[in-house]
Amino acid sequence: MNDLDRQQRLFVAAMAEKLRLGGIGRRGFLRAAASAGFGFASARYLAGHSPAGARLHAAEPSITESGVTKEQRQFLVDAGKRFKGTRIKVVSENTPPGLSIGRMIREEFTPLTGIEVDWPMVPLDQVLAKTVQDTITGADGTKGHHDIFYWDQAWLARFANESIGVEELLAQLVEATASHDGRIIGVPFDIPIFIMMYRKDILDELRLAVPKTMGEYLDTVRAIDEAKRGQGIHGTVGQWKTGHFSLQCDASAWTWAHGGHHFSAENRPDYVTEGNAKGLRYMLQLGKHMSPDVREWDWNGQAAALTQGRAGIVISWSEFFPACDDPDSSRVVGLVEAADCPLEDARLTPDQCGFHETPGISRQGGSCLALSKHAPNADAAWVFMQWATSADVTARANADGADTPIRRSNYTDPRVLAKKRPVRGTTRHFDVTRRAIENRMGTSPHLPAWVTLASEVNAAELGRMTTGKQGVDETLEAIQKKTVAFLAKQ
């Protein structure tokens, strides 16, 4: 860690404390963090609260019955002989899997191992602050205060050297949400990804087939809009809030689906391309069949429109789907179906892009758990991470409504399959989610400044485009020019 990096981390920690004490607002903290090269990709943090459907219900029964084997139970008991009485500290954002696993810690992990787990759920700015404080402490040769961190995907490049590698889990876990430059930084813990969701009743009524190509998708959106707009139902809905990271998320799916990308194979900004232009023109065509209010909506507004029955079809975050079947808040219970996204018109390969960017219409935005290199109790923390990300625990969390399958076995576990119907916490979209992860997943560039660029440059210029202030070509040229200038200062 050089002196500039150290000063930037100290600055971010100070700004996070100022935010905690009310001295600045969330927007001010985001700007301060961005200026120091720490962006945020979390949908929950950037929106200010959890996206629709991303919650557990206290009235629901406790965790699904354990499927832990005799050998696994013995492993935990044996580990307890070494680490009983050890207290490990986890710092995490408030997430559905964290809530589920937190209950299992109290009911199972601590009684079996004797390892105590402190797991406060804090805002993501405090996760970042505690991470940078521990890395600064660790750079001085002393241990940090925490063992495990929940890291936003946007931080992987910046903290690549601050975790203990967990390569042995690679074969069973999704790589792109927790790796950087070929190294496994952490364990995937949260994998929202774009899938297609549509109103089956509307498609059946209008005798429309589920779209398989980008052209068919646009035709379907147009047909629904023409037939249903008078009933308060638009063809589709976006997450087009001007200047918000959600707008860049939306745009990236369409540009990737038309042969576009952000960076060339030489790691240079490469926005003024025909693929990017085609993708943005396609996006604007879709916009003709959305509510005018879409320019004020981030992902929460988009999810609400879907669950309240105001859109016929959408390509967006998989975690929206369970909210459609929640009888407490949805008007479309049992009416929405999940399907594979339409085939991209053109799609570049990763070796044609820079900074490990992977084009794909199923854009992902995951986060991970990382074992700190400065952990005071690394061995006990590693025992906990193995348990918390095990097939049994993650399956139970998903059956409990966490909606974050991270292991292949999560998709076939009988406890998960039991929710494969229109009920609260449904898993009937999991097959689609799995295919998206395995075959169509789009991953943003992994460079420290990415989320700053995505919000401060991309989303700002895209907002000028969606509000009609500039055209597609002007938008791409502006993003190109500002990205080059921004990176030149790094």
C-alpha positions, 0 to 999 in steps of 0.5 A: 500500500503506497502513501496515496492509497493509505491517505485515500483509505483514511479519507474514506473512513473519516467520511464514513464516520461523518456520515454515521454521525449525520455530518454529511448525507448519503449522496455526499458520502458517495461523492467522497468515496468515488473521489478516492476510487471506492465505488458501490455496485450494491442495489440495496445501498445505492437505492437507499433501501432493500429492493422489492422482494429482498426481505424475509418475513418474521411470520414465516416458519424458522429455518428449513430442517437441516440436512447436515450429514453425520460427517459434517456435524462431526467436522463442526464438533471437532473444530470446536475442540480447537476453537471453542470460545473463539469469537470471530467478527463478520461485517456485512450489509443487511442482506437476505442470506445474512438474515437467514444464516444469522438465525442458523448461527444461533441455532446450530453453528455456535452450539456445535462448535462453541465458536461465537460469531459477532455479525452486526448488519450495518450499512455498506458505507460502514462495511467499507469503513471497517474494511479500510480501517483494518487494511490500514492497521494490517499494513502496519504489521498488526492484526485487524479487528474483523475476520470476514467482510462482505465486499461489494463487487466493485471493491474486488480490484481495490482489495485483491491483496487484502484477503486470504485465497479460497481457491479450493471452493472454485469448483463449486461456486460462481467465479465472476462475483468473487474473483479478480485477475484469476484469483479467488478473492472471496466466496459468492454470497449474493448473485442478482442477475438479469432474467426475463419475466413476463405476464403469461396471462397477457401473452396468452390473451394476445396470442404472443409467443415468448420472445426468443430474439431481440427483434421478437422481444421488441415486437412483443413489448410493442404489441402489449403496449398497443393492446394494454396501455389504455388499461394502465399496463405498459409494454415494459419498464426500465430503471432509468433514473437519471444519474443513477447506477441502475440506468447504467445497469439497464444500458449495459445489457442492451449494448452487450446484446448488440455487440458492444462493450466498455473497454477494448482488449488493450484496456482502453475506453471503447465506447464509440462503436456500432455495437454500442450505438445499436444497443442504445438505439434499441433501448430508446425504442423500448422506452417508447413503450414505458411509463414516462415516470421511468426516468424517475425510477431506479430498480425499486421503481421498476420492481414495483411497476412489475409487481403492481401489474403495470408492465407486461414483460421486462428483463431485469434482476432475478430477485424481483421475481419472488416479490411477484408471488408475495400475496402481501404486496403483489397484484400478479401472484401466479401470473408472472413467469420467468424465461431465458433472455432473448438471444443477443443479436451480437455478443463479443467474447471476453478476450475482445474486452478489457479489465475482465469484462464479459458481455452478456444480456444477463447482467449480474451484480453480485457480492462476496464474503472475504476472509481478511488477510489481517483476521485475528482468528483466521482459522476459526473464521475459515471454519465458519465460512465453510459452514456458512457457504456449505450446500446444506446451509445455503439450500436452507437459506434459499428455501427460507426466501433468501433468493441467492443460490450460489452452489449448483446443488442449491438448484436441485435440493428438495427443500428448495424445490418444495418452493417451486410454486407460486408462494412467498419465497418462490424458487420457481424461477431458479432454473432460469437463473441457473441457465443465466449464470452458466451461459449468459452472464454479463460482468462489468469491467473489474477496475477500481474506478469502474463504479465511479465511472459507471455512475458519474460518467455513464449514468449521467450521460445516459440520463441526458440521452433518455431525457432527449437532451442529446442523441446516441452518438453524442452520448457515446462520444461524451462517455468516451471523452470523459472516461479517457480524461478521468483515467488519465488522472488516476 
